[in-house]
Amino acid sequence: MNNILKSNIFKVFFGLLVMFVLSSCGASYVQKSFLRPGVDTTYIKRVAVLKFQNNTQQKFAAERLRNIVMTELLTEGIFDVVDRSLVDMVLLEEVVGEQGVYNKATLRRIAKKLGVQGLITGSVDAYEIVRDGSYSYPVVALTLTLIDGSTGEIVWQASGTASGYSTLGRVFGLRSKDLTQLSFDLVQDLLRTLR
């Protein structure tokens, strides 16, 4: 009887340990998305990824995330993407500032000049390493917007925050994902809501 009790206690303890490990592994994500009702995005074949707004203290965060978005769009075959240097040249002609703030008329002109059906804009709201005692982990927050090039209207938008915090990592000193890995994961998750 004593062995049965020990066996049951071990099973319960082991089950709780497995649940703890599984619930505390990996990065956590919070996301929300919008797709305009009645709009079929399959008419959009080619897009330009415009400059992103940078709402962080990291000087190059917006450019890093812009590059990651372009890479993921191409890798996943979601859209054909106009070369960044061509996009930046048109943005200079349109006198668009570094923060990437656009109005509808400007967006339509940019789309026409670049020969695209859609424009992707973004806003980087967090791109940092959070330190909590001796433990540190990355946090990335991003909003992506797909705009119809002919109307300047929002077709799709997704926002998300990803954290590399892990209870298991904190307790056992395991290293979390770096900012780049976490950024790729977040962008992939946001783009999945577009399909």
C-alpha positions, 0 to 999 in steps of 0.5 A: 500500500505504501508503494502505491501511495508513493507511486501516485504521489510521484505521478501527480508530482511528475504531471505537475512538473510537466505542466509547469515546464510546458506552460513556461517554455518559449516566447509569449505572444499577444496579437490582434488583427483586422481584415476588412469584411468583403475584401479579397486580398488575392488581387494584391500581387505586388507590394512596397514596404514603406518606412516604419514609424519608430516609437522606441529608443532603439535608433534602427529598430524600424529599419530592422523590422522593415527588413524582416517583414520584407524577407518574410513576405518573400520567403512565404510567397505572400506578395512580390516585393519592390526593391527597398532602394526603389521605394526609398527613392520614391519616398524621397521624391514624395518628401516623406519624413523619416518617421513614415507618416503618410496621407491617402493622396501620397499613398496613392501616388506612391503606389502608382509610381511603384506599380503596386497594388498594396503598400505595407506600413508599420509601427515599432512600439517596443524593441528592447531587452528587459532586465529583471535582476540577473535575468534578461529577455527581449520584447518586440511590439509591432503593428503592420498595415496593408493599404490598398494602393488605389484607394489609400484605405486600410485592407488589413492590420495586425498588432502584436507583442512578443516576449522572450520571458520564460519561467523555466529560463529564469529558474534554470538560467536558460537563455531566451531568444534574441531580438532578431529571432523573436522579431522573425517569430512575431512577424511570421505570426502577424502575417499568418493572419493575412492569409 
